[in-house]
Amino acid sequence: MQYSFIKPRAKHLVSPEFKLLFFFFSITLGMLFASYSFLKIKTLVYEVTIEQKIEKGETLKESIASMHEEIAFIKLQRRHAEGIYTENTVLKESIHNLFDLVPEKITLSQALLKEDELVLYGITPSKEVYEFLLQAPLRSIFHRSYTSYYAMPNGWYSFVSKNYLDRQTQ
Amino acid sequence: MKLSGLIKNIYQQIFIGIVVQHSSMKVCVQMRKGKKLEKEVSRHFSISHATPSAEANVFVKSYMDESPFCYVAVLNDTLHQGAIPTCSMHKAENFNDLGSCVTICNEDKWMVYAEKAELNALQKRFLANGLDFIFSPFFILSSFFADKTEGKTSLLVLIQDDYLSLCIFNEGELLFANHYATKDAVADESLSADLEESAGESLSFNLEDDDDLSINIEDIDSLDELEALDELDALDDLDSLQDLDDLDDLDEIEDFEESLNEAVEESEIALEEAKTKYDAKIDNFSDDYKRFQLIQASLQQFYNDDKYNNKFVEETYIADACESGPDLVRFLEEELFVTAYKRSIDLDKELVKMAVGEAKNAI
């Protein structure tokens, strides 16, 4: 129960002067701490960014290396393709030349073209036509050439011509 | 335990009780830690116009600086204060106009009041150190005589040097209360104002007519104590100096003058002391008589006014804070036919006790 006409003054553990001093010190310390924290966080962020950049650099280096490898492989494939193309061109030319060699009187039924070997099957009106018109150019191209004839009922000859290129060893 | 309680137990609590009279001030300082009383100091200061002197302020301040939990309590010495036997503001209008008063209700039975402006003035007087509690003398009285208020109709009186507070209790209920100033110009005004109502009534007690007074004066043996005046006889010894004519040289004359002056001074001091003793005795009697008049007038008012639930006062309990003489008790018993008991009270300590109770609810 209250017996006093007035209420007691509020009691403070510390004086207003000390409170003011404490307030300003707190503000100063707070600002210092905030600045320190800001710098610390910024440093951490920079460190993380630097690490990320380094990792990205490494990744890029790795991808560049793999790209170089791919480029080298593609170059190889290109060279290989070029080789094949050249070979095909040469082969095409050879076949073209071969068919140019065959005279109109001789009819080829089959031609087997291998790397060092050419086998021709066909019909010739006579052995002489074959020997003069086809045998002679084939001999100039191949090192060895063998021909077999089979007489046909109509008087023509069926022939098998085997021509070989000997590999030159150095 | 609440945090505030814990802090209070850690810190020392200082309670300062101040009782102000017109020309004196009594201060009691109690230092407590928890419930333990560690130190108690009491000091008495001479002041003027009921305003604390610089010395008193310095004394109080020195203790206030010792702990943040320092409570200063003062006894309300304002003139316009009192107590009313109801807590209802509506019913209180029959007793006094409380429009400009601060009131405190006690147990929903009765309330004390004090003029707001006077309380502010009191706080201004203590502006140097400030105040935490202002207690009414009626609360002090009711708690000091707590065991007497519950029984039959009793008159409780608190006597201070300059003030007198009285209240009448019956079975725990307040019936009547009044507060007076008993000294100086203020006292005279109060006395005339309070006696106005009962002026019509015959106050058979008169200073000139009363035989008791003459008896008392006869009893006073202060005059006998003027033995110190006998020392004046020492001057008779100066007869031996009749042969002054024989003094031829100047040195001897100077010695004589010095001894003569000393003797006169001693005699004056002795006379002054004797007079002071006598005056004190007379003053004491005069004060007791004034107090008796006030009590008698108050009782007249209590018995005659219908607004009070008047009952015959059978016992009177006096809390004496100013070491008054035995005359008041005698006056009361002989003139008013009541049994009177007197008990000394240390008002400053009682204030501190109340402040301790109040501070329990404050931080």
Interface residues (C-beta under 8 A of the other chain):
Chain A: M1 Q2 Y3 S4 F5 I6 K7 P8 R9 A10 K11 H12 L13 V14
Chain B: I7 Y11 P68 F69 C70 Y71 A73 N76 V102 I104 N106 E107 A114 L119 Q123 G130 L131 D132 F133 I134 F135 S136 F139 M354 G357 E358 A359 N361 A362 I363
